[in-house]
C-alpha cells in the first residue's frame, strides 16, 4: 500500500489524475446535494398547493348554505348553524387567508430586482405545510359533523334517486305492455302522474328540511312502485292464463267427458254440466276484463284463481261421481239381496211367534220387541220400494242414490239386530222343551245301543242278566214322556227335568256296566284261549283251568279272568 502511494506521489501524471478525480467527485456530490434539496423543495411546494386545492374543493360552503336553507323552515338547526358558520369563518376567512398571505410573501417577486422566481428555503415552507395540514383536518372534522346531521337527507336522496330510476324503467315496461295488452290508457297515465307528483312533493319537503314528511312520502312512493310492479307482472300472467291455459283445460275436459265419453248413460248429464261450467267461466272472464281495465289486478287474480279451481273441482267432482256410479251399480243388488233375506227371515220369525202365541202368552216386553222388529222391517221395505221408484223416475242423481243406499244398509243392519232380539225370545222359550227332548232322545239311543250289543250272539248270557233292567228303564222313560207340562211354568219344567236327569244317571251307569262286562267277557275269552297252552302240564293246572271255564260259563268273568291269569303267571314263572 505504501509503495502504491509513493509511486503515485513520485509520478506527476498519476498525481494529477488523482487530484482531478477527487475534484470531479466533490463537484458531483455538491451537485447531487443541491439537486436533492431542490427536488425536496418542489415536493413540499406541490403538497402545499394540493392542500390549498383540497381546502378550496371541500363542500363546506355548500353544506353551510344547505343548513341555512333548512333553518328557514326548520328551527332544529338554528343553534348548530351559528356554531358551524363561526367555525367556517375561522377556517376560511382567517386561517386560510393567513396561510395564503404567508405563501404570497414567500413567493413575492421583488420589483426592483431582476424578475426571477424568488428562492424559498425548505425551513420556511415546511411550517406552512404543517399549518395547512392542521387546517385541512379541522375543515374535514367540521364537514363530518355537518354530514352526520344531514345523513337522513343524504339517505333519502339516495333512495329517491333509486326510485326514480326504477320508475323510469317501469314506464318503459308499461309502454311495452300496452302494445300487447288492452289497458285503459287514461288510468295508466293518471297512475303515473300520481307517482310523479309524489316525487315533486318529496323534493319540496326535502328542500324545506321536513324529513318526517319526506319519509311518509317516500313510503308512499315505495308502495306505489310496488303496486306498479305487481300490475306489470300479474296482468300478463292473467292474460296468459285466460287465453291459453284455461281454454286448453276446457278442451281437455270436453274431449274427456263429452266427445269421447263411451258411457252413454252419463253423456247427457256430463254435457249439461260442462256447458254450465263454460257459461260460468265466460261470465267471470268478462268481469276479469273490467278489473284489468281498472288496474284492479288483485281482484282479477282472485277471479282467475277461481276459474282454475272451478275447472279442477269439475274434473274431481266428475271423477268422484263416476266412482259413486260404479260403487252404486256394484253394491245395489248386493244390498237388495241382503234386505230380501231380512224380509224372508222376518216372515219365518213371524210364523214362529204365531206358533208360540197359540201355545202360550208372550209378555208385554216380548211383544214390544217383536213390534219394534216388525216396524223396522216395514220401514225398510218402504224405503227400499221408494228408492227403486226414484231410480226408475230419475236415473241421474247417483250421489243421492248412493246416500240412500248407504242409509238402507244401515237400517238393514239395525233391523237385523232387532230380528236377532226376537230370535232370542223364541230360542229362550224353546230352550226348556228342546233340552227335555234332547235328553229323552239321548236315553232312547243309549238303551237301544245297550240292547243291540247284548243281542249279539256272544253276549246272549249278558242279555238275560240286564234285560229286565233295560225294560224297566224304558218303561220309566215312557212314563216321563207321557207327563204333560207347561213350558212357561218353571216348577213343572224343573220337575220333568229332574226325573229325566235321575233316569239319565241310572241309564248311563247301566250302559257303562254293560260295556265293562262285555270288555271282561272278551278279556276272559282271550285269556282262556292263551291258558290252553299249559293244559296237561300237571293236574293242578288242569283243575284250575277247568274251574276258570266253569266260572266263565256261569258268567263270573272276574273269577274266570283271575284263574286264567294265575295259571299263565305261574307257568311262565317256571319257564
C-alpha positions as CSV (number, residue, x, y, z in Angstrom):
1,X,0.0,0.0,0.0
2,X,2.9,2.4,0.9
3,X,4.6,1.5,-2.4
4,X,1.5,2.4,-4.3
5,X,1.1,5.8,-2.6
6,X,4.8,6.6,-3.1
7,X,4.5,5.5,-6.8
8,X,1.6,8.0,-7.3
9,X,3.4,10.8,-5.5
10,X,6.6,10.3,-7.4
11,X,4.7,10.2,-10.7
12,X,3.3,13.7,-11.6
13,X,0.9,12.4,-14.2
14,X,-0.8,9.9,-11.8
15,X,-0.9,12.5,-9.1
16,X,-2.6,15.0,-11.5
17,X,-5.2,12.4,-12.5
18,X,-5.9,11.5,-8.9
19,X,-6.4,15.2,-7.9
20,X,-8.7,15.6,-10.9
21,X,-10.7,12.5,-9.9
22,X,-11.3,13.7,-6.4
23,X,-12.2,17.2,-7.7
24,X,-14.9,15.8,-10.0
25,X,-16.2,13.6,-7.2
26,X,-16.6,16.5,-4.9
27,X,-18.4,18.5,-7.6
28,X,-20.7,15.6,-8.2
29,X,-21.6,15.3,-4.5
30,X,-22.2,19.0,-4.3
31,X,-24.4,18.9,-7.4
32,X,-26.4,15.9,-6.0
33,X,-27.0,17.7,-2.7
34,X,-28.3,20.8,-4.4
35,X,-30.4,18.8,-6.7
36,X,-31.9,16.8,-3.8
37,X,-32.7,19.9,-1.9
38,X,-34.4,21.4,-4.9
39,X,-36.4,18.2,-5.6
40,X,-37.5,18.0,-1.9
41,X,-38.5,21.7,-2.0
42,X,-40.6,21.0,-5.2
43,X,-42.3,18.1,-3.4
44,X,-43.1,20.4,-0.4
45,X,-44.4,23.1,-2.7
46,X,-46.6,20.5,-4.6
47,X,-48.0,19.3,-1.2
48,X,-48.8,22.9,-0.2
49,X,-50.6,23.6,-3.5
50,X,-52.6,20.4,-3.1
51,X,-53.6,21.4,0.4
52,X,-54.8,24.8,-0.9
53,X,-56.7,22.9,-3.7
54,X,-58.3,20.4,-1.2
55,X,-59.4,23.2,1.1
56,X,-60.9,25.0,-1.9
57,X,-62.8,22.0,-3.1
58,X,-64.2,20.9,0.3
59,X,-68.0,21.5,0.1
60,X,-68.2,23.2,3.4
61,X,-69.6,26.4,1.9
62,X,-72.4,24.4,0.1
63,X,-73.2,22.5,3.3
64,X,-73.4,25.7,5.4
65,X,-75.7,27.2,2.7
66,X,-77.9,24.0,2.8
67,X,-78.1,24.2,6.6
68,X,-79.1,27.8,6.3
69,X,-81.8,26.9,3.8
70,X,-83.2,24.2,6.1
71,X,-83.0,26.6,9.0
72,X,-85.5,28.9,7.3
73,X,-88.3,26.3,7.7
74,X,-86.9,24.1,10.5
75,X,-85.5,25.6,13.7
76,X,-83.8,22.4,14.7
77,X,-80.5,23.5,13.1
78,X,-80.6,27.2,14.2
79,X,-78.1,26.8,17.1
80,X,-75.8,24.4,15.1
81,X,-75.8,26.8,12.2
82,X,-74.3,29.6,14.3
83,X,-71.5,27.3,15.5
84,X,-70.8,25.8,12.1
85,X,-70.7,29.2,10.4
86,X,-68.3,30.6,13.0
87,X,-66.0,27.6,12.6
88,X,-66.2,28.0,8.8
89,X,-65.3,31.7,9.0
90,X,-62.4,30.9,11.3
91,X,-61.1,28.3,9.0
92,X,-61.6,30.0,5.6
93,X,-61.7,33.7,6.4
94,X,-58.9,33.9,8.9
95,X,-56.6,30.9,9.0
96,X,-56.7,30.1,5.3
97,X,-56.3,33.7,4.3
98,X,-53.4,33.9,6.7
99,X,-51.8,30.9,5.0
100,X,-52.3,32.4,1.6
101,X,-50.6,35.6,2.8
102,X,-47.6,33.6,4.0
103,X,-47.5,31.8,0.8
104,X,-47.7,35.1,-1.2
105,X,-44.9,36.6,0.8
106,X,-42.7,33.6,0.2
107,X,-43.1,33.7,-3.5
108,X,-43.4,37.5,-3.9
109,X,-41.3,38.9,-6.8
110,X,-39.1,41.8,-6.0
111,X,-39.9,44.6,-8.5
112,X,-36.5,46.3,-8.0
113,X,-34.5,43.2,-8.5
114,X,-34.5,41.0,-11.6
115,X,-37.8,39.4,-12.3
116,X,-36.9,35.9,-11.3
117,X,-38.8,33.5,-9.0
118,X,-37.6,34.1,-5.5
119,X,-35.7,31.4,-3.8
120,X,-37.6,29.8,-0.9
121,X,-35.9,27.7,1.7
122,X,-37.3,24.4,2.9
123,X,-37.2,25.7,6.5
124,X,-39.7,28.5,5.6
125,X,-42.2,26.4,3.7
126,X,-42.5,23.4,6.0
127,X,-44.3,25.3,8.8
128,X,-46.8,26.5,6.1
129,X,-47.4,22.8,5.1
130,X,-47.9,21.8,8.7
131,X,-50.4,24.7,9.3
132,X,-52.3,23.8,6.1
133,X,-52.4,20.1,7.2
134,X,-53.9,21.1,10.5
135,X,-56.3,23.4,8.8
136,X,-57.5,20.5,6.4
137,X,-58.1,18.2,9.4
138,X,-60.1,20.9,11.1
139,X,-62.2,21.5,8.0
140,X,-62.8,17.8,7.5
141,X,-64.0,17.4,11.1
142,X,-66.4,20.3,10.5
143,X,-67.6,18.6,7.3
144,X,-68.1,15.3,9.0
145,X,-70.0,17.0,11.8
146,X,-72.4,18.6,9.3
147,X,-72.8,15.4,7.3
148,X,-73.7,13.5,10.4
149,X,-76.6,15.9,10.8
150,X,-77.6,15.7,7.2
151,X,-77.3,11.9,6.9
152,X,-81.1,11.5,6.8
153,X,-81.3,13.9,3.8
154,X,-78.4,12.1,2.1
155,X,-80.0,8.7,2.6
156,X,-83.4,9.9,1.4
157,X,-81.8,11.5,-1.7
158,X,-80.1,8.1,-2.5
159,X,-83.4,6.4,-2.1
160,X,-85.3,8.8,-4.2
161,X,-82.7,8.6,-6.9
162,X,-83.0,4.8,-7.0
163,X,-86.8,5.1,-7.0
164,X,-86.7,7.5,-10.0
165,X,-84.5,5.0,-11.9
166,X,-86.9,2.2,-11.1
167,X,-89.9,4.4,-12.1
168,X,-88.4,5.3,-15.4
169,X,-87.8,1.6,-16.1
170,X,-91.4,0.8,-15.2
171,X,-92.6,3.5,-17.6
172,X,-90.8,1.7,-20.4
173,X,-92.3,-1.7,-19.4
174,X,-95.8,-0.1,-19.2
175,X,-95.4,1.1,-22.8
176,X,-94.4,-2.3,-23.9
177,X,-97.3,-3.9,-22.0
178,X,-99.9,-1.6,-23.6
179,X,-98.7,-2.8,-27.0
180,X,-99.7,-6.4,-26.2
181,X,-102.5,-5.9,-23.6
182,X,-105.6,-3.7,-23.9
183,X,-105.4,-1.4,-20.9
184,X,-107.2,1.8,-20.0
185,X,-104.5,4.3,-21.1
186,X,-106.2,7.1,-19.1
187,X,-106.0,5.1,-15.8
188,X,-102.3,4.2,-16.5
189,X,-101.5,7.9,-17.2
190,X,-103.3,9.0,-14.0
191,X,-101.4,6.4,-12.0
192,X,-98.1,7.6,-13.5
193,X,-98.9,11.3,-12.9
194,X,-99.8,10.5,-9.3
195,X,-96.3,8.9,-8.7
196,X,-94.6,11.9,-10.5
197,X,-96.5,14.3,-8.3
198,X,-95.2,12.4,-5.2
199,X,-91.7,12.8,-6.5
200,X,-92.2,16.6,-6.8
201,X,-93.8,16.8,-3.4
202,X,-90.9,14.9,-1.9
203,X,-88.4,17.4,-3.4
204,X,-90.4,20.4,-1.9
205,X,-90.5,18.9,1.6
206,X,-86.8,17.8,1.4
207,X,-85.8,21.3,0.5
208,X,-87.8,22.6,3.5
209,X,-86.0,20.0,5.7
210,X,-89.2,18.3,6.8
211,X,-87.7,14.9,7.0
212,X,-90.7,13.3,8.7
213,X,-93.0,14.3,5.9
214,X,-90.4,13.2,3.3
215,X,-90.2,9.8,5.0
216,X,-94.0,9.4,4.7
217,X,-93.9,10.4,1.0
218,X,-91.0,8.1,0.3
219,X,-93.0,5.2,1.9
220,X,-96.0,6.1,-0.3
221,X,-93.7,6.2,-3.4
222,X,-92.4,2.7,-2.4
223,X,-95.9,1.3,-2.1
224,X,-97.0,2.8,-5.4
225,X,-94.0,1.5,-7.2
226,X,-94.6,-2.0,-5.7
227,X,-98.2,-1.8,-7.0
228,X,-96.9,-0.7,-10.4
229,X,-94.5,-3.7,-10.5
230,X,-97.3,-6.1,-9.5
231,X,-99.6,-4.6,-12.1
232,X,-96.9,-5.1,-14.8
233,X,-96.2,-8.7,-13.6
234,X,-99.7,-10.0,-12.9
235,X,-101.7,-8.7,-15.7
236,X,-99.6,-10.5,-18.4
237,X,-99.8,-13.7,-16.4
238,X,-103.6,-13.3,-16.1
239,X,-103.9,-12.8,-19.8
240,X,-101.8,-15.9,-20.5
241,X,-104.0,-18.0,-18.1
242,X,-107.2,-16.7,-19.7
243,X,-106.1,-17.0,-23.3
244,X,-104.1,-20.2,-23.2
245,X,-104.2,-22.2,-20.0
246,X,-108.0,-22.1,-19.4
247,X,-109.1,-22.9,-23.0
248,X,-106.6,-25.8,-23.0
249,X,-108.0,-27.2,-19.8
250,X,-111.6,-26.8,-21.1
251,X,-110.7,-28.5,-24.3
252,X,-109.2,-31.5,-22.4
253,X,-112.4,-31.7,-20.3
254,X,-114.6,-31.6,-23.3
255,X,-112.7,-34.4,-25.0
256,X,-112.7,-36.5,-21.9
257,X,-116.3,-36.2,-20.8
258,X,-118.3,-35.0,-23.8
259,X,-116.7,-36.0,-27.1
260,X,-115.0,-39.3,-26.2
261,X,-117.2,-40.5,-23.4
262,X,-118.2,-44.1,-24.0
263,X,-120.8,-44.2,-21.2
264,X,-124.0,-43.2,-22.9
265,X,-126.0,-43.2,-19.7
266,X,-123.9,-40.3,-18.3
267,X,-123.0,-38.4,-21.5
268,X,-126.0,-36.1,-21.5
269,X,-125.5,-35.3,-17.8
270,X,-121.8,-34.5,-18.3
271,X,-122.6,-32.4,-21.4
272,X,-125.1,-30.3,-19.4
273,X,-122.6,-29.9,-16.5
274,X,-119.8,-28.9,-18.9
275,X,-121.9,-26.3,-20.7
276,X,-122.9,-24.8,-17.3
277,X,-119.2,-24.7,-16.4
278,X,-118.3,-22.9,-19.6
279,X,-121.0,-20.3,-19.2
280,X,-119.8,-19.5,-15.7
281,X,-116.2,-19.1,-16.9
282,X,-117.2,-16.8,-19.7
283,X,-119.1,-14.6,-17.3
284,X,-116.1,-14.5,-14.9
285,X,-113.8,-13.6,-17.8
286,X,-115.9,-10.5,-18.6
287,X,-115.7,-9.4,-15.0
288,X,-111.9,-10.0,-15.0
289,X,-111.5,-7.8,-18.1
290,X,-113.3,-5.0,-16.3
291,X,-110.9,-5.4,-13.3
292,X,-107.9,-5.3,-15.6
293,X,-109.1,-2.1,-17.3
294,X,-109.4,-0.5,-13.8
295,X,-106.0,-1.8,-12.9
296,X,-107.6,-3.9,-10.1
297,X,-105.1,-6.7,-10.5
298,X,-105.8,-8.3,-7.1
299,X,-109.4,-8.9,-7.8
300,X,-108.6,-10.1,-11.3
301,X,-106.0,-12.5,-9.9
302,X,-108.5,-13.8,-7.4
303,X,-111.2,-14.4,-10.0
304,X,-108.7,-16.1,-12.3
305,X,-107.7,-18.5,-9.5
306,X,-111.4,-19.2,-9.0
307,X,-111.7,-20.2,-12.7
308,X,-108.7,-22.6,-12.3
309,X,-110.3,-24.0,-9.2
310,X,-113.7,-24.4,-10.9
311,X,-112.0,-26.5,-13.7
312,X,-110.1,-28.6,-11.2
313,X,-113.2,-29.1,-9.0
314,X,-115.2,-30.0,-12.0
315,X,-112.7,-32.7,-13.0
316,X,-112.6,-34.0,-9.5
317,X,-116.3,-34.0,-9.0
318,X,-116.9,-35.8,-12.3
319,X,-114.4,-38.5,-11.3
320,X,-116.0,-38.7,-7.9
321,X,-119.4,-39.0,-9.5
322,X,-118.2,-41.8,-11.8
323,X,-116.7,-43.6,-8.8
324,X,-120.1,-43.2,-7.0
325,X,-122.0,-44.5,-10.0
326,X,-119.6,-47.5,-10.2
327,X,-120.0,-48.1,-6.5
328,X,-123.8,-47.9,-6.6
329,X,-124.0,-50.3,-9.6
330,X,-121.7,-52.7,-7.8
331,X,-123.4,-52.9,-4.5
332,X,-127.0,-52.1,-5.2
333,X,-128.0,-55.7,-5.9
334,X,-126.0,-56.9,-3.0
335,X,-127.8,-54.7,-0.6
336,X,-131.2,-55.6,-2.2
337,X,-130.5,-59.3,-1.7
338,X,-129.5,-58.6,1.9
339,X,-132.7,-56.8,2.5
340,X,-134.7,-59.6,0.9
341,X,-133.1,-62.1,3.2
342,X,-134.1,-59.9,6.2
343,X,-137.7,-59.8,4.9
344,X,-137.8,-63.6,4.5
345,X,-136.3,-64.0,7.9
346,X,-138.9,-61.8,9.4
347,X,-141.7,-63.8,7.7
348,X,-140.2,-67.1,9.2
349,X,-139.9,-65.5,12.6
350,X,-143.4,-64.2,12.5
351,X,-144.7,-67.7,11.9
352,X,-142.7,-69.0,14.9
353,X,-144.1,-66.1,17.0
354,X,-147.6,-67.1,16.0
355,X,-146.9,-70.7,16.9
356,X,-145.7,-69.6,20.3
357,X,-148.8,-67.4,20.8
358,X,-151.0,-70.4,20.1
359,X,-149.4,-72.4,22.9
360,X,-148.5,-69.7,25.4
361,X,-148.8,-66.0,26.0
362,X,-146.0,-63.5,25.2
363,X,-145.1,-60.9,27.9
364,X,-145.5,-57.2,27.2
365,X,-141.7,-56.8,26.9
366,X,-141.5,-59.6,24.3
367,X,-144.5,-58.2,22.4
368,X,-142.7,-54.8,22.4
369,X,-139.5,-56.3,20.9
370,X,-141.5,-58.1,18.3
371,X,-143.5,-55.0,17.3
372,X,-140.3,-52.9,17.1
373,X,-138.7,-55.5,14.7
374,X,-141.9,-55.6,12.7
375,X,-141.9,-51.8,12.4
376,X,-138.3,-51.6,11.4
377,X,-138.9,-54.3,8.7
378,X,-141.9,-52.4,7.3
379,X,-139.9,-49.1,7.2
380,X,-137.0,-50.9,5.5
381,X,-139.4,-52.4,2.9
382,X,-141.0,-49.0,2.3
383,X,-137.6,-47.2,1.9
384,X,-136.4,-49.9,-0.5
385,X,-139.5,-49.5,-2.7
386,X,-139.2,-45.7,-2.6
387,X,-135.5,-45.9,-3.8
388,X,-136.5,-48.2,-6.6
389,X,-139.2,-45.8,-7.7
390,X,-136.8,-42.8,-7.6
391,X,-134.2,-44.8,-9.7
392,X,-136.9,-45.6,-12.3
393,X,-138.2,-42.0,-12.4
394,X,-134.8,-40.1,-12.3
395,X,-131.7,-42.2,-13.1
396,X,-129.1,-39.4,-12.8
397,X,-128.8,-38.4,-9.2
398,X,-126.4,-41.1,-8.2
399,X,-125.0,-39.1,-5.4
400,X,-128.4,-39.1,-3.7
401,X,-129.0,-42.7,-4.7
402,X,-125.7,-43.8,-3.1
403,X,-126.5,-41.9,0.1
404,X,-129.9,-43.6,0.2
405,X,-128.3,-47.0,-0.4
406,X,-125.9,-46.4,2.5
407,X,-128.8,-45.4,4.7
408,X,-130.8,-48.5,3.6
409,X,-127.8,-50.7,4.5
410,X,-127.5,-49.0,7.9
411,X,-131.2,-49.5,8.5
412,X,-131.0,-53.1,7.4
413,X,-128.2,-53.8,10.0
414,X,-130.4,-52.2,12.7
415,X,-133.4,-54.3,11.5
416,X,-131.3,-57.4,11.6
417,X,-130.3,-56.7,15.2
418,X,-134.0,-56.2,16.1
419,X,-134.8,-59.6,14.5
420,X,-132.0,-61.2,16.4
421,X,-133.6,-60.0,19.6
422,X,-136.9,-61.7,18.5
423,X,-135.0,-64.9,17.7
424,X,-133.6,-64.8,21.3
425,X,-137.1,-64.7,22.6
426,X,-138.0,-67.8,20.5
427,X,-134.9,-69.6,21.5
428,X,-135.4,-68.8,25.1
429,X,-139.0,-70.2,25.0
430,X,-138.0,-73.3,23.1
431,X,-134.9,-74.0,25.2
432,X,-136.6,-76.0,28.0
433,X,-138.7,-78.1,25.7
434,X,-135.7,-78.6,23.4
435,X,-133.4,-79.7,26.2
436,X,-136.1,-82.2,27.5
437,X,-136.5,-83.6,24.0
438,X,-132.7,-83.9,23.6
439,X,-132.4,-85.8,26.9
440,X,-135.3,-88.2,26.0
441,X,-133.7,-88.8,22.7
442,X,-130.3,-89.5,24.3
443,X,-131.8,-92.0,26.7
444,X,-133.7,-93.8,23.9
445,X,-130.5,-94.1,21.9
446,X,-128.4,-95.4,24.9
447,X,-131.0,-98.0,25.8
448,X,-131.2,-99.1,22.2
449,X,-127.4,-99.4,21.8
450,X,-127.3,-101.4,25.1
451,X,-130.0,-103.8,23.8
452,X,-128.3,-104.1,20.4
453,X,-125.0,-105.0,21.9
454,X,-126.5,-107.6,24.2
455,X,-128.5,-109.2,21.4
456,X,-125.2,-110.2,19.7
457,X,-124.5,-114.0,19.8
458,X,-121.6,-113.9,22.2
459,X,-123.4,-111.7,24.7
460,X,-126.6,-113.8,25.0
461,X,-125.7,-114.6,28.6
462,X,-125.4,-110.9,29.5
463,X,-128.8,-110.2,27.8
464,X,-130.7,-112.3,30.3
465,X,-128.7,-110.5,33.1
466,X,-129.6,-107.0,32.0
467,X,-132.8,-107.5,30.0
468,X,-135.1,-106.7,32.9
469,X,-133.2,-103.5,33.9
470,X,-133.3,-102.2,30.3
471,X,-137.1,-102.9,30.1
472,X,-137.7,-101.1,33.5
473,X,-135.7,-98.1,32.3
474,X,-137.6,-98.0,29.0
475,X,-140.9,-98.1,30.9
476,X,-139.8,-95.3,33.2
477,X,-138.8,-93.2,30.1
478,X,-142.2,-93.8,28.6
479,X,-143.9,-92.6,31.7
480,X,-141.9,-89.4,31.7
481,X,-142.7,-88.8,28.0
482,X,-146.4,-89.1,28.8
483,X,-146.2,-86.3,31.5
484,X,-147.8,-83.1,30.3
485,X,-146.2,-79.8,31.5
486,X,-146.3,-76.1,30.7
487,X,-143.1,-74.7,29.2
488,X,-143.7,-71.4,30.7
489,X,-144.2,-72.9,34.2
490,X,-140.7,-73.2,35.7
491,X,-141.7,-75.6,38.5
492,X,-143.2,-78.1,36.1
493,X,-140.2,-77.8,33.8
494,X,-137.9,-78.4,36.7
495,X,-139.9,-81.5,37.9
496,X,-139.7,-83.2,34.5
497,X,-136.1,-82.2,34.0
498,X,-135.2,-83.6,37.5
499,X,-136.8,-87.0,36.7
500,X,-135.1,-87.2,33.4
501,X,-131.7,-86.3,34.9
502,X,-132.1,-89.0,37.5
503,X,-133.1,-91.6,34.9
504,X,-130.3,-90.4,32.7
505,X,-127.8,-91.1,35.5
506,X,-129.0,-94.6,36.1
507,X,-129.2,-95.5,32.4
508,X,-125.7,-94.2,31.8
509,X,-124.4,-96.3,34.8
510,X,-126.1,-99.4,33.4
511,X,-124.7,-98.7,29.9
512,X,-121.2,-98.3,31.4
513,X,-121.6,-101.6,33.4
514,X,-122.7,-103.4,30.2
515,X,-119.6,-102.1,28.4
516,X,-117.4,-103.2,31.2
517,X,-118.9,-106.7,31.3
518,X,-118.5,-107.0,27.5
519,X,-114.9,-106.0,27.9
520,X,-114.3,-108.6,30.7
521,X,-116.0,-111.2,28.5
522,X,-113.6,-110.5,25.7
523,X,-110.6,-110.5,28.0
524,X,-111.7,-113.7,29.7
525,X,-112.1,-115.5,26.3
526,X,-108.6,-114.3,25.1
527,X,-107.0,-115.3,28.4
528,X,-108.6,-118.8,28.5
529,X,-107.5,-119.4,24.9
530,X,-104.0,-118.5,25.8
531,X,-104.1,-120.7,29.0
532,X,-104.9,-123.7,26.9
533,X,-101.2,-123.9,26.1
534,X,-100.5,-125.1,29.6
535,X,-103.1,-128.0,29.7
536,X,-101.9,-131.4,30.7
537,X,-98.9,-129.8,32.4
538,X,-99.9,-131.1,35.7
539,X,-103.2,-132.0,37.5
540,X,-103.2,-128.8,39.5
541,X,-103.1,-126.6,36.3
542,X,-105.8,-128.8,34.7
543,X,-108.1,-128.3,37.7
544,X,-107.6,-124.5,37.8
545,X,-108.2,-124.2,34.1
546,X,-111.4,-126.3,34.4
547,X,-112.6,-124.1,37.3
548,X,-111.9,-121.0,35.1
549,X,-114.0,-122.4,32.3
550,X,-116.8,-123.2,34.7
551,X,-116.7,-119.6,36.1
552,X,-116.9,-118.2,32.5
553,X,-119.9,-120.3,31.7
554,X,-121.6,-119.2,34.9
555,X,-121.0,-115.5,33.9
556,X,-118.4,-114.9,36.6
557,X,-116.0,-113.1,34.3
558,X,-113.9,-111.7,37.1
559,X,-113.3,-115.1,38.6
560,X,-112.6,-116.7,35.3
561,X,-110.1,-114.0,34.3
562,X,-108.4,-114.2,37.7
563,X,-107.9,-118.0,37.5
564,X,-106.6,-117.9,33.9
565,X,-104.1,-115.1,34.6
566,X,-102.9,-117.0,37.7
567,X,-102.2,-120.1,35.6
568,X,-100.4,-118.1,33.0
569,X,-98.2,-116.3,35.6
570,X,-97.3,-119.5,37.4
571,X,-96.4,-121.5,34.3
572,X,-94.4,-118.6,32.8
573,X,-92.6,-118.2,36.1
574,X,-91.4,-121.8,35.9
575,X,-90.1,-121.3,32.4
